[in-house]
Amino acid sequence: MVDAIIAHLQQVNKRRTEAENMQLLRPIQALQQWQCERLLATHAQMAQKPAYAKAMDFFVDELYGPKDFSQRDADLMRVIPKLAKALPNKAMQAIEQALWLNALSFDLDMAVAAELRREQPPDGEPLNRTTYANAYRAVGRNADREQQIKLVAGLGRQLADVVRIPGVGLLIKLSRRPAKLAGLLSMHEFLQRGFSAFKDLGDVSAFIEPVVATETELNARLLDSRVDLTTENPLPDV
């Protein structure tokens, strides 16, 4: 488990460095911001429900958004062996899945951002549902897209299991001050937000399954060459 977490962190750090060298960091951040707006538009009814709002925000802000995760990742790299001894195994599994999802998403975002730059010069058409859909299809990688959606589904269920473990909420709460003193506040806030988002979610399937079904259908249509993206683009205007 620890080795897998470190491997995910190393992968995303490597990709981040490559993106910086290719001058792709800003385009990736712009892409991630657009994707967040797209997700919220696609799942607007879900995001507006009080019971689901925090869970939706957690996925958007902590796993998909243009936030700089370098400090959180550095914190985790420093303490992950000790963390594995302190947290329940289910919590470690959720962290591993979250970081796998983050690493895979960044890799895919980097590929789409590179395609957008290749197809759209700086003075060309701005990022929108048409340019995004065309770049998404050009990159392809359906197996990775399907894996990305599976990770979202699995992570949601794992977090729902974690919040039901007796004492885990108190453990996270009591660890805030030691984490701050140790310079690990960024990592702690990530764990706290994940716990808080799913603590009061109730039936996680009622939240996760509609999201997964919609994203699976979107991915299939975007990558299906029989779908004319000029007239049948399944993405919302954002």
N, C-alpha and C positions, 0 to 999 in steps of 0.2 A: 504493500500500500504506500509506504513512504517513498519507495523507489519510483513508483508510478507518478506520484505527486511531483517529485523533483523533476522527472522527465518532462511532464507537462509544463512546468515552470521554465525549464531550460529551452524547450521548444519555442514558447512564445517570446522569450527574451531574445533568442536567435532571430526569430522572424521580425521582431521589433527593430533590432539593429540593422537587418537587411533593408527593411522599409525606410529607415532613416537614411541609410546610404543611398537609396534609390530616390530620395526626396518624395516618398509616398506617405509619410506619416500624416500630413495635413489632409491629403485626399482620402485617406482611410478614415480619419476622424469625421470628415464631412459625410462620408458614406455611412458611417455608423450612426451619426445623428439622423440622417435621412431614414435609415432602417428603423430606428426607434420610433420616429414619427409614423412610419408605415405600419409598424406593429400595433401602435396605439390606435391608428385609424381602422385597421382591419378588425381589431378586437375591441372596438369602442364600447360596445354594450357591456362586455365583460369588465373592462377597466373602470367603468362608471359604477359598478356594484361595490358598495362599501366592503363587503366580505372578501372581495378579490383584488381590490385596488392595490394594497400593499404587496401582494404576491406578484402582481403584474409589474409594479414599479421595481421590485427587486430584480426580476429577470431583465427588464429593460436597462436599468441603471448599472447593475453590478455584473452583468454577463454580456450585454450587447452594446451598451452605450459607448460614447467617445471618451469616457473617463480614463485618466491615466492610472493604470493599475500597477505601475512599476514599483511603488513603495510597498503596496500590499504583497506583491510577489516576492520582493526582497525580504520582507518580514517573515513570510512563510518559509522561505528557503533557510532562514536562520534557525527557526524554532520547530520545524516540522517533526524531527525525531522526538523532541520533548512533548510536543502536542499530541503525538500518537499515544503516549503513555497516559495522558491526562483525560483525553476525550474518549467516549464510547466508540466502538468500532463502526457503528452506523453513522456517526457523525464524521468520522474519517472517510468513510465511503462517499458521503455527500460532498465533502471537500474535494475528493479526487475527481468525482464526476463534474463538479462545477469548474474545476481547473482544466479538465479535458475539454469541456464545452467551450471555455474561454479560448483555449489554444486553437481548437479546430475552427472556431468562428473567426479568429484573427487571421488564420491562414486563408480561409475562404474570402474574407474581406480584402485581404491584400491582393488576391488574384483578381477580384472584381474591380478594385481600384486601378490596378495595372491595365486591365482591359478597357476601362472607361477612359484612361489617359491615352491609350493607343487609338481608340476610336474617336475621342472628343478632344481636340486641341484646346488649350486654355481659353481661346476666344470663341469656342464652339458652343453647342447647346448645353445648358446647365443640367445638372443631375435632376432627373424627374422619372416618372413611372416608365416612360418609353426608353430612355437611355439606360436606366437600371435594368429593365427586363431584357434588353438586347445584350447587355454585358453579362448578365446572369446566365443567359442561355449560351453565350459564346464560351464562358468558362466551363459550364457543364458540371462535371464531378457529382453526378447523381448519388453515387454510393456515399460520398461524404455528406451531402445534403440530407440524405435519409438518416445517416448516423447522427447528425446534428439534431434532428427532430427527436430521435430516440433518446438522446441524452437529456433533452428538455423534459421529456415524459418521465424518464427514470429519476432525474434529479428532483422533480416535483414530488414524486412519491417517497423518495428517500428523506427529503426534508420534512414531509408530513410524519414519517416514522420517528425522526429524530426529536421533534418537539413533544412527542408522547413519552419519551424516556424520562423516568422520575429523576428530578434533580438537575437535569441538563440546563434548564433555564437559570437556576440559581448559580450553577457553575460558571456560566457565561457572564452573568451579572457581577459576580464576585471577582472575576478575573479582569475586569475593566481597569481598575487602578494599577495592579501589577503590570498589565500590558502597557499602560500609558507610561509608567516609570521606566519600563524596559525599551521604550521607543517602538512599541508594536501596536499603536492605537489604530492604524489603518487596517491591519489584519483583524483586530478585535471588532471594529465597526462592521466589517464584512460579515463576520460570524453573527453578530448581534442583529443585523438587518435580515439575514436569512432566517434566523429563529423567530424574530418578531413577525415577519411576513407570513409565516405558515402557522404560527401559534393559534390563531383564531380563524383559520381558513375553513374548518369543518370538513365537509366531504371534498377531498382533494380531487377525486375523479371528476366531479362536476366542474372544476376549474380547468384541469389539465386536458381532459379528453376533447372538449370542443376546440381548444387551442391547437392541439396536435392534429386533429382531423382537418381543420382549416389550413394549417401550414403544409400538411401533406398534400392536400388538393392543389394549393398554390404552386408548390414545387413541381408537381406532376405537370401542370398546365404550362408553367414557364419553360420547362425542359422538353415539352412535347413539340416536335417540329411540325406536327399537323395543325397546331394552334397558331393562327396568324396574330402576332403580337401587335400589329397595327390596328386591328379591329376587335381582337378578343383578349386584350391585355387584362389579366385578372387582378392587377394591383390597383389600389385606390389612389386618388389624387391626394397628394400631401404637399 
